[in-house]
Amino acid sequence: MATAAVLRGPAAHWVESFQKAREEGSGSGTWRGRWRRRSVISFGSKNRTIGVAAKNQQITHANNTVSNFKRFHGRAFNDPFIQKEKENLSYDLVPLKNGGVGIKVMYMGEEHLFSVEQITAMLLTKLKETAENSLKKPVTDCVISVLGTAFDPFLGGKNFDEKLVEHFCAEFKTKYKLDAKSKIRALLRLYQECEKLKKLMSSNSTDLPLNIECFMNDKDVSGKMNRSQFEELCAELLQKIEVPLYSLLEQTHLKVEDVSAVEIVGGATRIPAVKERIAKFFGKDISTTLNADEAVARGCALQCAILSPAFKVREFSVTDAVPFPISLIWNHDSEDTEGVHEVFSRNHAAPFSKVLTFLRRGPFELEAFYSDPQGVPYPEAKIGRFVVQNVSAQKDGEKSRVKVKVRVNTHGIFTISTASMVEKVPTEENEMSSEADMECLNQRPPENPDTDKNVQQDNSEAGTQPQVQTDAQQTSQSPPSPELTSEENKIPDADKANEKKVDQPPEAKKPKIKVVNVELPIEANLVWQLGKDLLNMYIETEGKMIMQDKLEKERNDAKNAVEEYVYEFRDKLCGPYEKFICEQDHQNFLRLLTETEDWLYEEGEDQAKQAYVDKLEELMKIGTPVKVRFQEAEERPKMFEELGQRLQHYAKIAADFRNKDEKYNHIDESEMKKVEKSVNEVMEWMNNVMNAQAKKSLDQDPVVRAQEIKTKIKELNNTCEPVVTQPKPKIESPKLERTPNGPNIDKKEEDLEDKNNFGAEPPHQNGECYPNEKNSVNMDLD
């Protein structure tokens, strides 16, 4: 899958690796989606069951079900956040060799260790499969929305749930002497009930009960809470709501008065206290016209339609932004001091490219990092290191000009895309004319396939202010330097130049210099990016698991087919199929069905696919004839009735022909005899098989089947229909022709008139000219 996900922030960097790995064909479908905290992956004994909010399964296979793993991206195992979350998880977290977060599960009877990236890839693969099944076409691109701009990653519905869980854990420990955190299944059930209670309190202000049967040690537990108690319990969370709102206004350079409408989305916005805080902050009523749970996915769908060539939408521009400022740091050539430059400010438009110019005599290193580490919701502020290689000084010993292109692409991923070194090569004058075009092309570094029109030139060594070039128009983000401005304003006057040429003696010719751009390799080492070998191993592992899932699905389908056949036939043998099987076979078949059912839930619980296929064939060998007899008894009378109607139809036409009916007197007698013969033969066949079938009982195989009767109807129609539908020959009436200058006359009269006038001069028509005539024709022209 060539994933084109719209991701923003540090967690987006790992997607680039999977983007390269998912190129497995082409298609035209586009998928939309969003991260959901309820997405879970459960590892069974032989396959993976992936779903959304699979709560019952999450409790049944608690230790082998992975959920709430989204926030683990971009974090090390020893991160305090990971250590805190680890206590409330039903599955085990372990450190990986690279210091990342690993998830330990049992799969195929063995212990397996998966990275967070692998688990996420499994979920995306399943969502892709679901989308393809719905769209009936392959999916090659997707849009995934990840929160950006101003947000608090620790302020959401899950955090409100945790407050309730902590409250009731303490209450149950005091009231029932039960420690809910000691048993993960009990804790998961408490999470579910607290979530339900939270939703109920959003619409009810009275006391609401919380009851859980057989919570722990066969004990039932109960509690209660009302909305005011809940708001008091979550006061700390509610105070955090205004912080991202202030940040949002600050980043957008707006005031509260500038906001005309406020639309809230997300499940947690249904909490009345949350609505009140937001409404109070903006000083106006908030809007809830959109479905809070689907609004983000609908926005992704709109973005899909905009990006897809298969849809035509109204003009609607979406400009993505860089949520966190990004800077570069480097060492000066032959100096100990470091240079720092912020290449992308906060909320800078994306995708966007900039070109930086360095003066260097040898290879050098650039380090990219987030300029404001405190504003990034991850402990790691570094993005990666980039080494520009094969840099050398000019032949005269001067420093080389190295142009480095930095870019934030459409996925929100920062990278140094290209680097080139400017070389001055002396050349002869006669070579310049033929190489002029090549020089112009070489001066422009090659663009990436997804490069946009926004390219900014920046001279980092000279300290000049950046000049933005957009669509061949230059607009400055800050006042241009005096040097650059003066150079741009130097426009020679033609007359003055001519005067100088007259007064001054001719100058000696200077040697011609050709400027060539040499592409330079870049070694990129991104933080948290998967290595090539590790990525290939992950891809291979995922491929094996997909194949295993496919085999397991086929095995389960075969098992379910046997189970369905048993239940379906057992019910119908005591109902509509009862008359179509003899008593002895009836009893034997019921016994076989019961034995098969027992086998399915005992030794047949975990058999190979072929075992279920063989078992189904054994049952169908007895059941199929019974089913066929029932179906034939339903369809055969209908076919006989249709055949009888066709026979009556053609027999009536033959009788009308014998009675000299005018409708059929144009048909040849030999043709009608074929119709009569066919009708008689088919009627005789039908009478014979109907008599033979009448002698058979319902539990015996039929003498004739509905398909045979249908074939007879077709043969009868093919023989008789072309004869009886022959059209009558048309009788042509005398035609009247209009002469050019006279009334209509009969064709015979015209022929007679032509004979009488044989040899006479032909009449002259208006405007008709004869080339052999000596006299010209006079015509009046109006």
C-alpha positions in Angstrom: 0.0 0.0 0.0 1.5 3.3 -1.0 0.3 5.0 2.1 -0.2 8.8 1.8 -1.1 9.6 5.3 -1.5 13.2 6.5 0.5 13.1 9.8 1.8 15.9 11.9 4.3 15.9 14.8 7.1 13.7 16.0 5.0 10.5 15.9 4.8 10.8 12.1 8.4 9.9 11.3 8.0 6.2 11.6 5.3 6.2 8.9 7.8 7.1 6.2 9.4 3.7 6.6 6.1 1.9 6.2 5.3 4.1 3.3 8.2 2.7 1.4 7.3 -0.9 2.4 3.6 -0.8 1.4 4.0 -0.5 -2.4 2.2 -3.6 -3.4 0.2 -2.7 -6.5 -1.9 0.0 -7.8 -5.5 1.1 -7.5 -7.8 4.0 -7.3 -9.4 3.8 -3.9 -8.8 6.2 -1.1 -9.3 5.5 2.5 -10.1 7.8 5.3 -9.6 7.3 9.0 -8.5 8.6 12.3 -6.7 7.3 15.3 -9.1 5.9 17.9 -8.1 4.9 21.4 -10.5 2.0 21.4 -8.7 0.2 18.6 -7.6 -3.2 19.8 -5.7 -6.2 18.4 -6.3 -9.6 20.0 -3.9 -12.4 19.4 -5.6 -15.8 19.4 -4.0 -19.2 19.3 -3.5 -19.1 15.6 -4.5 -15.7 14.2 -5.0 -12.1 15.1 -8.4 -10.6 15.7 -8.4 -6.9 15.0 -11.4 -4.7 15.7 -12.6 -1.5 17.1 -14.0 -1.4 20.7 -14.1 -5.2 20.9 -14.8 -5.0 24.6 -15.9 -8.5 25.4 -12.9 -10.0 23.6 -10.7 -7.5 25.4 -11.8 -9.0 28.7 -11.8 -12.6 27.6 -8.3 -12.5 26.2 -7.1 -9.7 28.4 -3.4 -10.7 28.6 -3.2 -11.2 24.8 -5.2 -8.1 23.7 -3.3 -4.9 22.8 -5.1 -1.6 23.2 -4.4 2.1 23.9 -1.0 1.8 22.3 -1.2 5.0 20.2 0.7 7.2 22.8 3.7 4.8 22.9 5.0 6.0 19.5 8.2 8.0 19.7 8.9 7.1 23.3 11.7 5.0 25.0 10.8 2.3 27.4 12.3 4.1 30.3 10.1 7.2 29.6 8.2 8.1 32.8 4.9 8.2 30.9 5.5 4.6 29.7 6.3 3.4 33.2 3.1 5.1 34.5 0.9 3.6 31.8 2.4 0.2 32.2 0.6 -0.3 35.5 -2.8 0.0 34.0 -2.3 -2.3 30.9 -3.6 -5.8 30.6 -0.6 -6.8 28.4 3.1 -6.8 29.1 5.5 -4.0 28.0 9.2 -4.9 27.7 12.2 -2.9 26.4 13.5 -3.5 22.9 17.2 -3.7 21.9 17.1 -0.1 20.6 15.5 1.2 23.8 12.0 1.4 22.4 8.7 -0.1 23.7 8.1 -3.7 23.0 4.8 -5.6 23.5 4.8 -9.2 24.5 2.0 -11.6 23.4 1.4 -15.3 22.8 1.0 -16.1 19.2 0.9 -19.6 17.6 1.6 -21.1 20.9 4.9 -19.2 21.3 5.9 -16.0 23.0 6.4 -13.1 20.5 7.7 -9.6 20.9 6.3 -6.8 18.7 7.2 -3.2 18.5 4.6 -0.4 18.6 5.2 0.2 14.9 4.4 -3.4 14.1 1.1 -3.3 16.1 0.1 -0.1 14.4 0.9 -1.6 11.0 -1.3 -4.6 11.8 -4.2 -2.2 12.6 -3.7 -0.2 9.4 -3.5 -3.4 7.3 -6.8 -4.5 8.8 -8.4 -1.1 8.2 -7.2 -1.2 4.6 -8.7 -4.6 4.1 -12.0 -3.4 5.6 -12.1 -0.3 3.3 -11.3 -2.5 0.3 -14.1 -4.9 1.1 -16.5 -1.9 1.4 -15.3 0.0 -1.7 -14.9 -3.2 -3.8 -11.6 -1.9 -5.2 -8.0 -1.7 -4.0 -7.0 1.1 -1.7 -3.6 2.7 -2.3 -3.8 6.0 -0.5 -5.3 7.1 2.8 -5.7 10.2 4.9 -5.1 9.9 8.7 -5.7 12.8 11.0 -3.4 13.3 13.9 -3.9 16.2 16.4 -1.8 19.3 15.8 -1.7 23.0 16.5 -2.8 23.4 20.1 -3.8 20.4 22.2 -3.2 18.6 25.4 -2.3 14.9 24.8 -3.3 14.1 28.5 -6.7 15.7 28.4 -9.3 13.4 26.8 -12.2 11.0 27.6 -9.8 8.3 28.8 -8.5 10.7 31.5 -12.0 11.3 32.8 -12.6 7.6 32.9 -9.4 7.1 34.9 -10.6 9.6 37.6 -13.8 7.5 38.0 -11.8 4.2 38.1 -9.4 5.5 40.8 -12.4 6.7 42.8 -14.3 3.4 42.7 -11.1 1.3 43.2 -10.5 3.2 46.5 -14.2 2.8 47.5 -14.3 -1.0 46.8 -11.1 -1.5 48.7 -12.6 0.1 51.7 -16.1 -1.2 51.4 -15.6 -4.7 50.1 -11.9 -5.3 50.9 -11.2 -5.9 47.1 -8.2 -4.7 45.2 -9.5 -4.2 41.7 -6.0 -3.5 40.4 -4.7 -6.9 41.4 -6.8 -8.6 38.7 -6.7 -7.2 35.2 -10.1 -8.6 34.1 -11.8 -6.9 37.1 -10.0 -3.7 36.3 -11.1 -3.8 32.6 -14.7 -4.4 33.6 -14.5 -1.4 36.0 -13.2 0.7 33.2 -16.2 -0.3 31.0 -18.7 0.4 33.7 -17.2 3.8 34.5 -17.3 4.8 30.9 -21.0 3.9 30.8 -21.6 5.9 34.0 -19.8 8.9 32.6 -22.0 8.9 29.5 -25.1 8.6 31.6 -24.1 11.5 33.8 -23.9 13.7 30.7 -27.6 13.5 30.4 -28.7 13.0 34.0 -27.8 15.1 37.0 -29.3 12.7 39.7 -27.6 9.9 41.5 -26.8 7.1 39.2 -25.9 3.5 40.3 -22.8 1.4 39.3 -23.4 -2.3 39.7 -21.0 -5.1 38.7 -22.0 -8.8 39.3 -19.3 -11.3 40.3 -16.7 -8.6 40.2 -14.0 -10.4 42.2 -14.1 -13.6 44.3 -17.8 -14.1 43.3 -18.7 -10.8 45.1 -21.1 -8.3 43.6 -20.1 -4.6 44.0 -22.1 -1.4 43.7 -21.6 2.3 44.0 -23.2 5.6 42.9 -22.3 9.0 41.7 -24.0 12.2 40.4 -22.8 14.9 38.0 -21.8 17.4 40.6 -19.6 14.8 42.4 -18.1 13.8 39.0 -17.2 17.5 38.2 -15.7 17.9 41.6 -13.7 14.7 41.1 -12.4 16.0 37.7 -11.8 19.6 38.7 -8.1 19.3 37.9 -8.8 18.1 34.4 -11.5 20.8 33.8 -9.0 23.5 34.7 -6.7 22.3 31.9 -9.3 23.0 29.2 -8.5 26.7 28.9 -4.7 26.2 28.4 -4.9 24.9 24.8 -7.6 27.5 24.0 -5.3 30.3 25.0 -2.5 28.7 23.0 -4.7 28.4 20.0 -5.6 32.1 20.0 -1.9 33.0 20.5 -0.7 30.9 17.6 -3.5 32.1 15.2 -3.0 35.8 16.3 -6.7 36.1 17.0 -8.8 37.5 19.8 -11.9 36.0 21.3 -13.9 38.7 19.6 -12.6 37.6 16.2 -14.1 34.1 16.6 -17.6 34.0 15.0 -18.6 30.4 15.7 -17.3 27.5 17.8 -17.9 23.9 16.7 -16.8 21.1 19.2 -16.0 17.6 18.3 -14.9 14.5 20.2 -16.7 12.2 22.6 -15.5 14.1 25.7 -17.2 17.3 24.6 -20.5 15.8 25.5 -19.6 16.3 29.2 -21.7 19.3 30.3 -18.8 20.8 32.3 -16.5 20.7 29.3 -19.2 22.5 27.2 -19.6 25.2 29.9 -15.9 25.9 30.1 -15.5 26.3 26.3 -18.6 28.5 26.0 -17.5 30.7 28.9 -14.0 31.1 27.4 -15.4 32.3 24.0 -18.3 34.1 25.5 -20.8 32.6 23.1 -22.9 29.4 22.6 -21.1 26.5 21.1 -22.3 24.6 18.1 -22.9 20.8 18.0 -24.2 20.4 14.5 -21.7 17.7 13.6 -21.6 14.2 15.0 -18.9 14.4 17.7 -17.6 10.9 17.0 -17.6 11.2 13.2 -16.6 14.8 12.5 -12.9 14.1 12.2 -13.4 11.1 9.9 -15.7 13.2 7.7 -13.0 15.8 7.4 -10.6 13.1 6.3 -13.2 11.9 3.8 -13.3 15.5 2.4 -9.5 15.6 2.2 -9.6 12.2 0.4 -12.1 13.6 -2.2 -9.9 16.7 -2.7 -6.8 14.6 -3.3 -8.4 11.9 -5.4 -8.7 12.5 -9.2 -11.9 10.4 -9.2 -14.0 13.0 -7.4 -14.9 16.6 -8.3 -15.5 18.7 -5.3 -16.2 22.4 -4.8 -13.1 24.6 -4.4 -12.0 24.1 -0.9 -8.4 24.7 0.2 -6.8 23.0 3.1 -3.3 24.3 4.1 -1.5 22.0 6.5 0.9 23.5 9.1 4.1 22.6 10.9 2.9 22.4 14.6 6.3 22.7 16.2 9.2 25.0 15.1 12.2 23.1 13.5 15.8 24.3 13.6 19.1 23.2 12.2 22.5 23.3 14.0 25.9 22.9 12.4 29.6 23.6 13.0 31.3 26.3 11.1 34.2 25.3 8.9 37.5 25.3 10.8 35.7 26.9 13.8 34.5 25.6 17.1 31.4 27.8 17.1 28.1 26.4 16.1 25.5 27.9 13.8 21.8 27.7 14.5 19.0 28.6 12.2 15.2 28.1 12.6 14.2 26.8 9.1 10.4 26.3 9.9 8.6 28.4 12.4 5.5 27.3 14.3 2.5 26.9 12.1 4.6 27.4 8.9 2.7 26.3 5.8 3.3 22.7 4.7 4.4 21.1 2.4 7.2 23.6 2.0 10.9 23.6 0.8 13.8 25.9 1.5 17.2 26.1 0.0 20.2 26.9 2.3 23.6 27.9 1.0 26.8 26.9 2.9 30.4 27.7 2.2 32.5 24.6 2.9 35.8 22.9 2.0 34.7 19.4 3.2 31.8 17.2 4.3 29.7 18.6 7.1 26.9 17.6 9.4 23.5 19.1 10.0 21.3 18.3 13.1 17.6 18.9 13.0 15.6 19.4 16.2 12.5 21.0 17.6 13.2 24.5 18.6 10.8 24.5 21.6 11.3 21.2 23.4 8.8 22.2 26.2 6.1 22.6 23.6 6.6 19.1 22.1 4.5 16.4 23.9 7.5 14.0 23.7 10.7 13.9 25.7 12.9 13.6 22.6 13.4 16.9 20.7 15.9 15.6 18.2 14.7 14.8 14.7 17.9 13.4 13.1 21.4 14.0 11.8 22.2 14.5 8.1 25.8 14.3 6.7 26.4 16.0 3.4 29.2 14.0 1.8 31.7 14.4 -1.0 32.2 18.1 -0.4 35.6 19.5 -1.6 37.2 23.0 -2.0 37.4 24.7 -5.4 40.5 24.3 -7.5 41.8 27.7 -6.4 41.4 26.7 -2.7 38.3 28.7 -2.1 35.3 27.3 -0.3 32.6 25.7 -2.3 29.1 26.9 -2.3 26.8 24.0 -1.2 23.1 24.3 -1.7 21.0 22.2 0.7 17.3 21.8 0.3 15.3 21.2 3.4 11.7 20.2 3.2 8.6 19.3 5.2 6.6 17.1 2.9 2.8 16.5 2.7 3.0 13.9 5.5 4.5 16.5 7.9 7.9 14.7 7.8 11.1 16.9 7.9 14.0 15.8 5.7 17.0 17.1 3.8 15.9 16.1 0.3 18.9 17.2 -1.9 22.3 18.8 -1.7 24.4 20.1 -4.5 27.9 21.7 -4.8 28.5 24.6 -7.2 31.7 24.1 -9.3 33.3 26.7 -11.5 34.9 25.1 -14.6 36.8 27.3 -17.1 35.7 26.7 -20.7 36.4 28.0 -24.2 34.2 30.7 -25.7 32.9 28.6 -28.5 31.7 26.0 -26.0 29.4 28.4 -24.2 26.7 28.7 -26.8 26.2 24.9 -27.0 26.4 24.5 -23.2 24.2 27.5 -22.2 21.1 25.4 -21.9 22.8 22.7 -19.9 24.2 25.4 -17.5 20.8 26.7 -16.8 19.5 23.2 -16.1 22.4 22.3 -13.9 21.8 25.4 -11.7 18.5 24.0 -10.6 18.7 21.1 -8.2 16.3 18.3 -9.1 13.0 18.4 -7.3 11.3 15.5 -5.5 8.2 14.0 -7.2 6.0 15.7 -4.5 7.8 19.0 -4.4 5.5 22.0 -4.2 5.9 25.4 -5.7 6.9 26.9 -2.3 10.7 27.2 -2.3 12.6 29.6 -0.1 16.2 30.7 -0.8 18.3 31.2 2.4 22.0 32.0 2.7 23.0 30.7 6.1 26.6 31.7 6.1 26.2 35.2 4.8 23.4 36.0 7.3 21.1 37.4 4.7 17.4 37.4 5.5 15.3 34.7 3.7 13.5 35.6 0.5 10.4 33.5 -0.3 9.8 32.6 -4.0 6.2 31.5 -4.6 5.0 30.8 -8.1 7.9 32.8 -9.6 7.0 35.9 -7.4 9.3 36.9 -4.6 7.8 38.1 -1.3 10.0 38.6 1.7 9.2 37.3 5.2 11.5 40.1 6.5 13.2 43.2 5.0 15.8 42.1 2.4 19.5 42.8 3.1 21.0 46.0 1.5 23.4 43.9 -0.5 20.7 41.8 -2.2 18.5 44.8 -2.7 21.3 46.8 -4.3 22.2 44.0 -6.6 18.6 43.6 -7.7 18.3 47.3 -8.4 21.3 47.4 -10.7 19.6 47.7 -14.0 22.1 49.1 -16.7 20.8 51.8 -18.9 21.4 51.1 -22.6 22.3 54.6 -23.6 24.8 55.1 -20.8 26.4 51.8 -21.7 26.8 52.9 -25.3 28.5 56.2 -24.2 31.0 54.3 -22.0 31.9 52.0 -24.9 32.7 55.0 -27.1 34.9 56.8 -24.5 36.8 53.8 -23.1 39.3 51.6 -24.9 38.3 47.9 -25.4 39.0 45.6 -22.5 40.8 42.4 -22.7 38.6 39.3 -22.9 38.2 37.4 -19.6 38.2 33.6 -19.5 34.7 32.1 -19.6 33.6 30.2 -16.5 31.0 27.5 -16.6 29.0 26.9 -13.4 28.1 23.2 -12.8 26.0 21.8 -9.9 27.2 18.5 -8.7 24.7 16.4 -6.7 26.0 15.3 -3.3 25.0 12.2 -1.4 23.3 12.7 2.0 23.5 10.2 4.9 20.3 10.5 7.0 20.1 9.1 10.6 16.6 9.9 11.9 15.6 9.4 15.5 13.2 6.4 15.9 13.3 5.6 12.2 13.4 1.9 11.5 16.7 0.6 9.9 16.5 -1.1 6.5 17.3 -4.6 7.8 14.8 -4.2 10.7 12.1 -2.9 8.4 12.6 -5.8 6.0 12.3 -8.2 8.9 9.1 -6.5 10.0 7.7 -6.7 6.5 8.6 -10.4 6.3 7.0 -11.1 9.7 3.9 -9.2 8.7 3.6 -11.1 5.5 3.8 -14.5 7.3 1.2 -13.4 9.8 -1.1 -12.2 7.0 -0.8 -15.6 5.3 -1.4 -17.4 8.6 -4.5 -15.2 9.2 -5.7 -16.1 5.7 -5.2 -19.8 6.3 -6.9 -19.6 9.7 -9.9 -17.7 8.2 -10.3 -20.5 5.6 -10.1 -23.1 8.4 -12.7 -21.3 10.5 -14.9 -20.8 7.5 -14.8 -24.6 6.8 -15.6 -25.3 10.5 -18.4 -22.8 10.5 -19.8 -24.4 7.3 -20.1 -27.8 9.0 -21.7 -26.2 12.1 -24.2 -24.3 10.0 -25.1 -27.3 7.9 -25.8 -29.4 11.1 -28.1 -26.8 12.6 -29.9 -26.0 9.3 -30.6 -29.6 8.3 -31.6 -30.7 11.7 -34.3 -28.0 11.9 -35.5 -28.7 8.3 -35.6 -32.5 8.8 -38.3 -31.9 11.3 -40.0 -29.4 9.1 -40.2 -28.9 5.3 -37.7 -31.8 4.5 -39.5 -34.4 6.6 -41.7 -35.7 3.7 -38.7 -36.1 1.3 -36.7 -38.7 3.3 -37.8 -42.2 4.4 -38.2 -43.0 8.0 -35.1 -45.1 8.3 -32.8 -42.6 6.5 -34.4 -39.9 8.6 -33.4 -41.5 11.9 -29.9 -42.3 10.6 -29.3 -38.8 9.4 -30.4 -37.2 12.6 -28.0 -39.5 14.5 -25.1 -38.5 12.2 -25.9 -34.8 12.6 -25.8 -35.2 16.4 -22.5 -37.1 16.3 -21.0 -34.4 14.1 -22.1 -31.7 16.5 -20.5 -33.5 19.4 -17.3 -34.0 17.4 -17.1 -30.2 16.6 -17.0 -29.3 20.3 -14.7 -32.0 21.4 -11.9 -33.5 19.2 -13.0 -31.5 16.2 -12.5 -28.2 18.0 -9.1 -27.6 16.5 -8.7 -29.6 13.4 -7.1 -28.9 10.0 -9.2 -27.4 7.2 -9.4 -30.6 5.3 -10.9 -32.4 8.2 -13.9 -30.1 8.1 -14.1 -30.3 4.4 -14.3 -34.1 4.5 -16.9 -34.0 7.3 -19.1 -31.6 5.3 -18.9 -33.8 2.2 -20.0 -36.8 4.3 -23.1 -34.9 5.5 -23.9 -33.5 2.0 -23.8 -37.0 0.5 -27.0 -37.7 2.4 -28.5 -34.3 2.7 -28.1 -33.0 -0.9 -30.6 -35.6 -2.4 -33.2 -34.6 0.2 -32.7 -30.9 -0.5 -33.0 -31.6 -4.2 -36.3 -33.5 -3.9 -37.7 -30.6 -1.9 -36.6 -28.0 -4.4 -37.9 -30.1 -7.3 -41.2 -30.5 -5.7 -41.4 -26.7 -5.4 -40.3 -25.8 -8.9 -41.7 -28.7 -11.0 -45.4 -27.8 -10.9 -44.5 -24.2 -11.9 -42.5 -25.4 -14.9 -45.3 -27.9 -16.0 -47.9 -25.0 -15.8 -45.7 -22.8 -17.9 -45.2 -25.6 -20.5 -49.0 -26.3 -20.6 -49.7 -22.6 -21.3 -47.3 -22.5 -24.2 -48.8 -25.7 -25.7 -52.3 -24.2 -25.5 -51.1 -21.0 -27.1 -49.5 -22.7 -30.2 -52.4 -25.3 -30.5 -54.9 -22.4 -30.7 -52.9 -20.7 -33.4 -52.8 -24.0 -35.4 -56.6 -24.3 -35.1 -57.1 -20.7 -36.3 -54.9 -21.5 -39.3 -57.1 -24.5 -40.2 -60.2 -22.3 -39.9 -58.7 -19.9 -42.5 -58.2 -17.0 -40.0 -57.0 -14.0 -41.9 -54.3 -13.3 -39.3 -52.4 -16.5 -40.3 -53.4 -17.0 -44.0 -50.0 -15.7 -45.1 -48.2 -18.6 -43.4 -47.2 -21.5 -45.5 -49.0 -24.7 -44.7 -45.8 -26.8 -44.5 -44.5 -24.4 -41.8 -47.7 -24.7 -39.8 -47.5 -28.5 -39.9 -44.1 -28.2 -38.2 -45.8 -26.3 -35.4 -48.6 -28.9 -35.0 -46.0 -31.7 -35.0 -43.9 -30.1 -32.3 -47.0 -29.3 -30.1 -48.2 -32.9 -30.3 -44.7 -34.4 -29.5 -44.2 -32.1 -26.5 -47.7 -32.7 -25.2 -47.2 -36.5 -25.4 -43.9 -36.2 -23.5 -45.4 -34.0 -20.8 -48.4 -36.4 -20.3 -46.0 -39.4 -20.0 -43.6 -37.8 -17.4 -46.5 -36.4 -15.4 -48.1 -39.9 -15.1 -44.7 -41.4 -14.2 -44.0 -38.8 -11.6 -47.5 -39.3 -10.1 -46.6 -42.9 -9.3 -43.5 -41.8 -7.3 -43.5 -40.9 -3.6 -42.0 -37.7 -2.3 -39.0 -39.5 -0.7 -38.0 -40.9 -4.1 -35.9 -39.2 -6.7 -38.1 -37.4 -9.3 -38.6 -38.8 -12.8 -38.1 -35.4 -14.4 -36.4 -32.3 -13.1 -37.5 -28.7 -13.5 -34.4 -27.9 -15.6 -35.5 -30.6 -18.2 -39.0 -29.0 -18.4 -37.4 -25.6 -18.9 -35.3 -27.1 -21.7 -38.5 -28.4 -23.4 -40.1 -25.0 -23.1 -37.1 -23.4 -24.8 -37.1 -26.1 -27.7 -40.9 -25.5 -28.2 -40.5 -21.8 -28.4 -37.5 -22.0 -30.8 -39.6 -24.2 -33.2 -43.0 -22.5 -33.1 -42.3 -18.8 -32.4 -40.5 -18.0 -35.7 -43.4 -19.5 -37.7 -46.4 -18.0 -35.9 -44.9 -14.5 -35.7 -44.2 -14.2 -39.4 -45.3 -10.7 -40.5 -47.8 -10.3 -43.3 -46.3 -9.1 -46.7 -46.9 -5.4 -47.3 -49.1 -4.3 -50.3 -47.6 -1.2 -51.9 -50.1 1.5 -53.1 -49.5 3.7 -56.3 -47.1 6.5 -55.5 -47.9 10.1 -56.5 -45.0 12.3 -57.6 -44.9 16.0 -57.6 -43.6 17.8 -60.8 -41.4 20.8 -60.4 -43.9 23.4 -61.7 -47.2 21.5 -61.7 -49.7 19.4 -59.8 -49.3 15.8 -58.8 -49.8 13.3 -61.5 -50.0 9.6 -61.6 -46.8 7.7 -62.5 -48.6 5.9 -65.4 -49.9 9.2 -66.8 -46.4 10.6 -66.6 -44.9 7.6 -68.5 -47.6 7.9 -71.2 -46.9 11.6 -71.5 -43.2 10.9 -71.9 -43.9 8.6 -74.8 -46.0 11.2 -76.6 -43.4 13.8 -76.3 -40.6 11.6 -77.4 -38.1 13.6 -79.5 -39.5 17.0 -78.4 -37.3 19.7 -76.8 -37.0 19.3 -73.1 -38.6 22.0 -71.0 -36.5 24.7 -69.5 -36.6 25.0 -65.7 -35.9 28.2 -63.8 -32.2 28.8 -63.3 -31.2 25.8 -65.5 -28.4 26.5 -67.8 -27.4 24.5 -70.8 -23.7 24.8 -71.8 -24.4 24.2 -75.6 -26.9 27.0 -75.9 -25.8 30.1 -77.7 -28.3 32.4 -76.1 -27.8 33.3 -72.5 -30.6 33.1 -70.0 -31.6 36.4 -68.5 -32.4 36.3 -64.8 -33.6 39.0 -62.5 -31.7 39.0 -59.2 -33.3 40.7 -56.3 
